[in-house]
Amino acid sequence: MATIDTVSTPRPGDIIIDIRHPDEVELQRLVLSSNTIICLPFFNLAQQLDTLDRQQPYLLYCKKGIMSRLHADTLQKNGFQQVGIYSPKGWPTSAKP
């Protein structure tokens, strides 16, 4: 099994897949100015693998990182070569007004 890196600053071109439950996303959105964020709940991720580009670098995000690591492993096992965990330190999020 390949190593799955954890990064706190995404590179340009990395796409963040926010795998949190939609209720969690609604309460506290992830905000990044230079990266695309896809909200794709963990419970739908496996069914959506064929809609994702296997050559694209992806970083998975969840609040604690446990689900991200689990699903990053699933992506790697399904042919995704550039997968990591996004773990921001003090990264800006915005609470729903």
C-alpha distances in whole Angstrom, upper triangle without the diagonal:
4,7,9,12,16,19,22,24,23,23,26,24,22,22,22,21,23,22,25,27,30,32,30,30,34,35,33,32,29,31,30,32,30,27,27,26,26,26,24,24,21,23,23,20,19,22,22,19,21,24,21,21,17,18,19,18,17,17,17,20,22,24,22,18,17,17,16,13,13,14,11,8,11,12,8,8,12,12,12,11,13,13,13,15,19,21,25,27,30,29,32,32,35,37,39,42
4,6,9,13,16,20,21,19,20,23,21,19,20,20,19,22,21,24,27,29,32,30,29,33,34,31,30,27,29,27,30,27,24,25,24,24,25,23,24,21,23,24,20,19,23,22,19,21,23,20,19,15,16,17,15,15,15,16,19,21,23,21,17,17,17,15,12,13,14,11,9,11,11,8,9,12,11,11,9,10,10,11,13,17,19,22,24,28,27,30,30,33,35,37,41
4,6,10,13,16,18,17,18,21,20,17,19,18,18,20,20,22,26,28,30,28,27,31,32,29,28,25,27,25,28,25,23,24,23,23,24,23,23,20,23,24,20,20,24,23,20,23,24,21,20,17,17,17,14,14,13,14,17,19,21,19,15,15,16,14,10,12,13,10,9,13,12,10,12,15,14,13,11,11,9,9,11,14,16,19,21,25,24,27,28,31,33,35,39
4,7,10,13,15,14,15,18,18,15,15,15,15,17,16,19,22,25,27,24,24,27,28,25,24,21,23,22,24,22,20,20,19,19,20,19,20,17,21,21,18,18,21,20,18,21,22,18,18,15,16,15,12,11,10,11,13,15,17,16,12,12,13,10,8,10,11,7,8,11,11,9,12,14,14,11,10,9,7,5,7,11,12,16,18,22,21,24,24,27,29,31,35
4,6,10,12,11,13,16,16,13,15,14,15,16,17,19,23,25,27,24,23,27,27,24,23,20,21,19,22,20,18,19,18,19,21,20,21,19,22,23,19,20,24,22,20,23,23,20,19,17,17,15,12,11,9,11,12,15,16,15,12,13,14,11,9,13,13,10,11,14,13,12,15,17,16,14,12,10,8,5,6,9,10,13,15,19,18,21,22,26,28,30,33
4,7,9,10,12,16,16,13,14,12,14,15,15,17,21,23,25,21,21,24,24,21,20,17,18,17,20,18,16,18,17,18,19,19,19,18,22,22,19,21,24,23,21,24,24,20,20,19,19,17,13,11,8,9,10,12,13,12,9,12,13,10,9,13,13,11,13,16,15,14,18,19,19,16,15,12,9,6,5,6,7,9,12,15,14,18,19,22,24,27,30
4,6,7,9,13,14,11,13,11,14,14,16,18,21,23,25,21,20,24,23,20,19,15,16,14,17,15,14,16,15,17,19,19,20,19,23,24,21,23,26,24,22,25,24,21,20,19,19,16,12,11,8,10,10,13,14,14,11,14,15,12,12,16,16,13,16,18,17,17,20,21,21,17,16,13,11,7,6,5,6,7,10,13,12,15,17,20,23,26,29
4,7,10,13,15,12,13,12,14,14,17,17,21,22,24,20,19,22,22,18,17,13,14,12,14,14,13,15,15,17,18,20,21,20,24,25,22,25,27,25,24,27,26,23,23,22,21,18,15,13,10,11,11,13,13,13,12,15,17,14,14,18,18,16,19,21,20,20,23,24,24,20,19,16,14,10,9,6,5,4,6,9,8,12,14,18,20,23,26
4,7,10,12,10,12,11,14,15,18,19,23,23,25,22,20,23,23,19,17,13,13,10,12,11,10,13,14,17,18,20,22,22,26,26,23,26,28,25,24,27,25,22,21,21,20,17,13,13,10,13,12,15,16,16,15,18,19,16,17,20,20,17,20,22,21,21,24,25,24,20,19,15,14,11,10,8,8,7,9,11,9,12,14,18,21,24,26
4,7,8,6,8,8,12,13,16,18,22,22,24,21,19,22,23,19,17,13,12,9,11,9,8,10,11,14,16,18,20,20,24,23,21,23,25,22,21,23,22,18,18,18,16,13,10,9,8,11,11,15,16,17,15,18,18,15,16,19,18,15,19,20,18,18,22,22,21,17,16,12,12,10,10,7,9,9,12,14,11,13,15,18,21,24,26
4,6,6,9,10,14,16,19,21,25,25,27,25,22,25,26,22,20,16,15,11,12,9,8,11,13,16,19,20,22,23,26,25,22,25,27,24,22,24,22,18,17,17,15,12,9,10,10,13,14,18,20,21,19,22,21,18,19,22,20,17,20,22,19,19,23,23,21,17,16,12,12,11,12,11,13,13,15,17,15,16,18,21,24,27,29
4,6,9,11,14,17,20,22,26,25,28,26,23,25,26,23,20,16,15,11,10,7,7,9,12,15,18,20,23,24,27,26,23,25,27,23,22,23,21,18,16,17,15,12,10,11,12,15,16,20,22,23,21,24,24,20,21,24,22,19,22,24,20,21,24,24,22,18,17,13,14,14,15,13,16,15,18,19,16,17,19,21,25,27,29
4,6,10,13,16,19,21,24,24,27,25,22,25,26,23,20,17,15,12,12,8,7,8,11,13,17,18,21,22,25,23,20,22,24,20,19,20,18,14,13,14,12,8,7,9,10,14,16,19,22,24,21,24,23,19,20,23,20,18,21,21,18,19,22,21,19,15,15,11,12,13,15,14,17,17,20,21,18,19,20,22,25,27,29
4,6,10,13,15,18,21,22,24,22,19,22,24,21,18,15,14,11,12,9,6,7,9,11,14,15,18,19,22,20,17,20,21,18,17,18,16,13,12,13,11,8,5,6,7,10,12,16,19,20,17,20,19,15,17,19,17,14,17,18,15,16,19,19,17,13,13,9,9,10,11,10,13,14,17,19,16,17,18,21,23,25,28
4,6,10,12,15,18,18,21,19,16,19,21,19,15,12,13,10,12,10,6,5,6,7,11,12,15,16,19,17,14,17,18,15,14,16,14,11,11,12,11,8,6,5,6,9,10,14,17,19,16,19,17,14,16,18,15,13,17,17,14,15,19,17,17,13,14,10,10,10,11,10,14,14,18,19,16,17,17,19,21,23,26
4,6,9,12,15,15,18,16,13,16,18,15,12,9,10,9,12,11,7,6,5,6,8,10,12,13,17,16,13,16,18,15,14,17,15,12,13,14,14,11,9,6,5,6,7,10,13,15,13,16,14,11,13,15,13,12,15,16,14,15,19,18,18,14,15,12,10,9,9,7,11,11,15,17,13,14,14,16,18,20,23
4,6,9,12,13,16,14,12,15,17,15,12,10,12,12,15,14,10,9,6,5,6,6,9,10,13,12,9,13,14,12,12,15,13,11,13,13,15,12,10,7,6,5,6,9,12,14,12,14,12,9,12,13,10,10,14,14,12,14,17,16,16,13,15,13,10,10,9,9,12,13,17,18,15,16,15,17,19,19,23
4,6,9,9,12,10,8,12,13,11,9,8,11,12,15,15,12,10,7,6,5,6,7,8,12,12,10,14,15,13,14,17,15,14,16,17,18,15,14,10,9,6,5,6,9,12,11,13,10,9,12,13,11,12,15,15,14,17,19,19,20,17,18,16,13,12,10,9,11,12,16,17,14,14,12,14,15,16,20
4,7,9,11,10,9,12,14,13,12,11,14,16,19,19,16,14,10,8,6,5,4,5,8,9,8,11,13,12,13,16,15,14,17,17,19,17,16,12,10,7,6,6,9,11,10,11,8,7,11,11,9,11,14,13,13,16,18,17,19,16,19,17,14,13,11,11,13,15,18,19,17,17,15,17,17,18,22
4,6,8,6,6,10,11,10,10,10,14,16,20,20,17,16,12,11,8,8,5,6,9,11,11,14,16,15,16,20,19,18,20,21,23,20,19,15,13,10,7,5,7,10,10,11,8,9,13,13,11,14,16,16,16,19,21,21,22,20,22,20,17,16,13,12,13,15,17,18,16,16,14,15,15,15,19
4,5,5,6,9,10,11,11,13,16,19,22,23,20,18,14,13,9,8,5,7,8,10,11,14,15,15,17,21,19,19,22,23,26,23,22,18,17,13,11,9,10,13,13,14,11,12,16,15,14,16,19,18,18,22,23,22,25,23,25,23,20,19,17,16,17,18,21,21,19,19,16,16,15,15,19
4,5,5,6,9,10,10,12,15,18,21,22,20,17,14,12,8,8,7,10,10,11,13,16,16,16,18,21,19,19,23,24,26,24,23,19,18,15,13,11,13,16,16,17,14,15,19,18,17,19,22,21,20,24,25,24,26,24,27,25,22,21,19,18,19,19,22,22,19,18,15,15,14,13,16
4,5,5,6,9,10,13,16,19,22,24,22,20,16,15,11,12,10,12,13,14,16,19,20,19,22,25,23,23,26,28,30,27,26,22,20,17,15,13,13,16,17,18,16,17,21,20,19,22,24,23,24,27,28,28,30,27,30,28,25,24,21,20,20,20,22,21,20,18,15,14,12,11,14
4,5,5,6,8,10,14,17,20,22,20,18,15,14,11,12,10,12,13,15,16,19,20,20,22,25,23,23,26,27,28,26,24,20,18,15,12,9,9,12,14,15,14,15,18,18,18,20,22,22,22,25,27,27,28,26,28,26,23,21,18,16,16,16,18,18,16,15,12,12,10,10,14
4,5,5,5,7,11,14,17,19,17,15,11,11,8,10,9,12,14,15,15,19,20,18,20,23,21,20,23,25,26,23,22,18,16,14,11,10,10,14,15,16,15,15,18,19,17,19,22,22,21,24,26,26,27,24,26,24,21,20,17,15,15,15,18,17,15,14,10,10,9,9,13
4,6,6,10,12,16,18,21,19,17,14,13,10,13,12,15,16,17,18,22,22,21,23,26,23,23,26,28,29,26,25,21,20,17,15,13,13,17,18,20,18,18,22,23,21,23,26,25,25,28,30,29,31,28,30,27,25,23,21,19,19,18,20,19,17,15,11,10,8,7,10
4,7,10,13,16,19,22,20,19,16,16,13,15,14,17,18,19,20,24,25,24,26,29,26,26,29,30,31,28,27,23,21,18,15,13,12,16,18,20,18,19,22,23,22,24,27,27,27,30,31,31,33,30,31,29,26,24,21,19,18,17,19,17,16,14,10,8,6,5,9
4,7,9,13,16,18,17,17,14,14,12,15,14,17,19,20,20,24,25,23,25,28,26,24,27,28,29,26,24,21,18,16,13,11,10,14,16,18,17,17,21,22,21,22,25,26,25,28,30,30,31,28,29,26,24,22,19,16,15,14,15,14,12,10,6,6,4,6,10
4,6,10,13,15,14,13,10,11,10,13,13,16,18,19,19,22,23,21,23,25,23,22,24,26,26,23,21,18,16,14,12,11,11,15,16,19,17,16,20,22,20,21,24,24,23,26,29,28,29,26,27,24,21,20,17,14,14,13,15,14,11,9,6,5,6,7,11
4,7,10,12,11,11,8,10,9,13,14,16,19,19,18,22,23,21,22,24,22,20,22,23,24,20,18,15,13,12,9,10,10,14,14,17,16,15,18,20,18,18,22,23,21,24,27,26,27,23,24,21,19,17,14,11,11,10,12,12,8,7,5,7,9,11,14
4,7,9,9,10,8,11,12,15,17,19,22,22,21,24,25,23,24,26,23,21,22,24,24,20,18,16,14,14,12,13,14,17,17,20,20,18,21,23,21,21,25,25,23,26,29,28,28,24,25,22,20,18,16,13,13,11,13,12,8,6,5,7,10,12,14
4,6,6,8,8,11,13,16,18,20,23,23,21,25,26,23,23,25,23,20,21,22,22,18,16,14,13,14,12,15,15,18,18,21,20,18,21,23,21,20,24,25,23,24,28,27,27,23,23,20,18,17,15,12,13,11,13,12,9,8,8,10,14,16,18
4,6,8,10,13,16,19,21,23,26,25,24,27,28,25,25,27,24,22,22,24,22,19,17,16,15,17,16,18,19,22,21,25,24,21,24,26,24,23,27,28,25,27,30,29,28,25,25,21,20,19,18,15,16,14,16,15,11,10,11,13,16,18,19
4,7,10,13,16,19,22,23,27,25,23,26,27,24,24,25,22,20,19,21,19,16,14,14,14,16,16,19,20,23,21,25,24,21,23,26,24,22,25,26,23,25,28,27,26,22,22,18,18,17,17,14,16,14,17,17,13,13,14,16,19,21,23
4,6,10,13,15,18,20,23,22,19,22,23,20,20,21,19,16,16,18,16,13,11,10,10,13,13,16,18,20,19,22,21,18,20,22,20,18,22,22,20,21,25,23,22,19,19,15,15,14,14,12,14,13,16,17,13,13,14,16,19,20,23
4,7,10,13,16,18,21,19,17,20,21,17,17,19,16,13,14,16,16,12,11,10,10,12,12,16,18,21,19,22,20,17,20,22,19,18,21,21,18,20,23,22,21,18,19,15,15,15,15,13,16,15,18,19,15,15,14,16,19,19,22
4,6,9,12,14,17,16,14,18,18,15,16,18,15,13,14,16,17,13,12,10,9,10,10,12,15,18,16,19,17,14,17,19,16,16,19,19,17,19,22,21,21,17,19,16,14,14,13,11,14,14,17,18,14,14,12,14,16,17,20
4,6,9,12,14,12,11,14,15,12,13,15,12,11,13,15,16,13,13,10,10,10,10,12,15,18,16,18,16,14,17,18,15,15,18,17,15,18,20,19,19,16,18,16,14,15,14,13,16,16,20,20,17,17,15,16,18,18,21
4,6,9,12,10,10,14,14,12,13,16,13,13,16,17,19,16,16,12,12,10,10,11,13,16,15,17,14,13,16,17,14,15,18,17,16,19,21,20,21,18,20,18,16,16,15,14,16,16,20,20,17,17,14,15,16,16,19
4,6,8,7,6,10,10,8,10,13,11,11,14,16,18,16,16,12,12,10,10,11,14,16,15,16,12,12,15,15,11,13,16,14,13,17,18,17,18,16,19,18,15,16,15,14,17,18,22,23,20,20,17,18,19,19,22
4,5,5,6,10,11,10,12,15,14,14,17,18,21,19,18,15,14,11,10,10,12,14,14,14,10,11,14,13,11,13,16,14,14,18,19,18,20,18,21,20,17,17,15,15,17,19,22,23,20,20,18,18,18,18,22
4,5,5,8,10,10,11,15,15,14,17,18,20,19,18,14,13,10,10,9,12,13,12,11,7,8,11,10,7,11,13,11,12,15,16,15,18,16,19,18,15,15,14,15,16,19,22,23,21,22,19,21,21,21,25
4,6,7,8,10,12,15,15,16,19,19,23,21,21,17,17,14,14,13,15,16,15,14,10,12,14,12,10,13,15,13,14,17,17,16,19,18,21,21,18,19,17,18,20,22,25,27,25,25,22,23,23,23,26
4,6,6,6,9,12,12,13,16,17,20,19,19,16,16,14,14,14,17,19,17,16,13,13,16,14,11,14,15,13,13,17,17,15,18,17,20,20,17,18,18,19,21,23,27,28,25,26,23,24,24,23,27
4,5,5,6,10,10,10,13,14,17,16,16,13,13,11,12,13,16,17,15,15,11,11,13,11,8,10,12,9,9,13,13,12,14,13,16,16,14,15,15,16,19,21,25,26,24,25,22,24,24,24,28
4,5,6,9,10,11,14,13,17,17,17,15,15,13,15,16,19,20,18,16,13,13,14,12,8,11,12,8,8,12,11,10,13,12,16,17,15,16,17,19,21,24,28,29,27,28,26,28,28,28,32
4,6,8,9,11,14,14,18,18,19,17,18,16,18,18,22,23,21,20,16,16,18,15,12,14,15,12,11,15,14,12,15,15,18,19,17,19,20,21,24,27,30,32,29,30,27,28,29,28,32
4,6,5,7,11,12,15,15,16,14,16,14,16,17,21,22,20,20,16,15,17,16,12,14,15,12,11,14,15,12,14,13,17,17,15,18,18,20,23,25,28,30,27,27,25,26,27,27,30
4,5,5,8,9,12,12,14,12,14,13,16,18,21,22,20,19,16,15,16,15,11,11,13,10,8,11,11,8,10,9,13,14,13,16,17,19,22,24,28,30,27,28,26,28,29,29,33
4,5,8,9,12,13,15,14,17,16,19,21,25,26,23,23,20,18,20,18,15,15,16,13,11,13,13,10,11,11,14,16,15,18,20,22,25,27,31,33,30,31,29,30,32,31,35
4,7,9,12,12,14,13,16,16,18,20,24,26,23,23,20,18,20,19,16,16,18,15,12,15,16,13,13,12,15,16,16,18,20,21,24,26,30,31,28,28,27,28,29,29,32
4,6,9,8,10,10,13,13,16,18,22,24,21,21,18,16,18,17,14,13,15,13,10,13,14,11,11,9,12,12,12,15,17,18,21,23,27,28,25,26,25,26,28,28,31
4,5,5,9,9,13,14,18,21,24,25,22,23,21,18,19,19,16,14,16,15,11,12,14,11,10,8,10,10,11,15,17,18,22,24,27,29,26,27,26,28,30,31,34
4,6,8,9,13,14,18,21,24,25,22,22,20,17,17,17,14,12,14,12,9,9,11,9,6,5,7,8,9,13,16,18,22,24,27,30,27,28,28,30,32,32,36
4,7,9,13,15,19,22,25,26,23,24,22,19,19,20,17,14,16,15,12,11,14,12,9,7,7,7,10,13,16,18,22,23,27,29,26,28,28,30,33,33,37
4,6,10,13,16,19,23,24,21,22,20,17,18,19,16,13,16,15,12,12,15,13,11,8,8,7,9,11,14,15,19,20,24,26,23,24,24,26,29,30,33
4,7,10,13,17,20,21,18,19,18,14,15,17,14,11,14,15,11,11,15,14,12,8,8,5,6,8,11,12,15,17,20,23,20,22,22,25,27,29,32
4,6,10,13,17,17,14,16,15,11,12,14,11,9,12,13,10,11,14,13,12,9,9,6,5,6,8,9,13,15,18,20,18,19,19,22,24,25,29
4,7,10,13,14,11,13,12,8,10,12,10,8,12,13,11,12,15,15,15,11,11,8,6,5,5,5,9,11,15,17,15,17,16,19,22,23,27
4,7,10,11,8,10,9,5,8,10,8,7,10,11,10,12,15,15,15,12,13,11,8,6,5,6,9,11,15,17,15,17,16,18,20,22,25
4,7,9,7,9,8,6,9,11,10,10,13,14,13,15,18,18,19,16,17,14,11,9,6,5,7,9,12,14,12,14,12,15,17,19,22
4,6,5,8,7,6,9,11,10,11,14,15,15,17,20,20,21,19,20,18,14,12,9,8,8,10,13,14,13,14,13,15,16,17,21
4,6,8,9,9,11,13,14,14,17,18,19,21,23,24,25,22,23,21,17,15,11,10,8,10,11,12,12,13,11,14,14,16,20
4,6,8,8,10,12,13,14,16,18,18,20,22,23,25,22,23,21,17,14,11,10,8,11,12,13,14,16,15,17,17,20,23
4,6,5,6,9,10,10,12,14,15,16,18,20,21,19,19,17,14,11,7,8,7,10,12,15,14,17,16,19,20,22,25
4,5,5,6,9,10,11,13,15,16,17,19,21,19,20,18,15,12,10,11,11,14,16,18,18,20,19,22,22,24,28
4,5,5,6,8,10,11,12,14,15,17,19,17,18,17,14,12,10,11,12,15,18,20,19,21,19,21,22,23,27
4,5,5,6,9,10,10,12,14,15,17,14,15,14,10,8,6,8,9,13,16,18,17,19,18,20,21,23,27
4,6,5,6,9,10,11,12,14,16,14,14,13,10,8,6,10,11,14,17,20,19,21,21,24,25,27,30
4,6,5,7,9,10,11,13,15,14,15,15,12,11,10,13,14,18,20,23,22,24,23,26,26,28,32
4,5,5,6,9,10,11,13,11,13,13,10,10,10,12,14,18,21,23,22,23,22,25,25,26,30
4,5,5,6,9,10,11,9,10,10,6,7,7,11,13,16,20,22,21,23,22,25,26,28,31
4,5,5,6,9,10,9,10,11,8,9,10,14,16,20,22,25,24,26,26,28,30,31,35
4,5,5,6,9,9,11,12,10,12,13,16,18,22,25,27,26,28,27,29,30,31,35
4,5,5,7,5,8,9,7,10,12,15,18,21,24,27,25,26,25,28,29,30,34
4,5,5,5,6,8,7,10,12,15,18,22,25,28,26,28,28,30,32,33,37
4,6,7,9,12,11,13,15,19,21,25,28,31,29,31,30,33,34,35,39
4,6,9,12,11,14,16,19,22,26,29,32,30,31,30,33,34,35,38
4,6,9,10,14,16,19,23,26,29,32,29,31,31,33,35,36,39
4,6,7,10,13,16,19,22,26,28,26,28,27,30,32,33,36
4,6,10,13,16,19,22,25,28,26,28,28,31,33,34,38
4,7,10,13,16,18,21,24,22,24,25,28,30,31,35
4,7,10,13,16,19,22,20,22,22,25,27,29,32
4,7,10,13,16,19,17,20,20,23,25,27,31
4,6,10,13,16,14,17,17,20,22,24,28
4,6,10,12,11,13,14,17,19,21,25
4,7,9,9,12,13,16,18,21,24
4,6,5,9,10,14,16,19,22
4,5,9,11,15,17,20,23
4,6,9,12,14,18,20
4,6,10,13,16,18
4,7,10,13,15
4,7,10,12
4,6,8
4,6
4
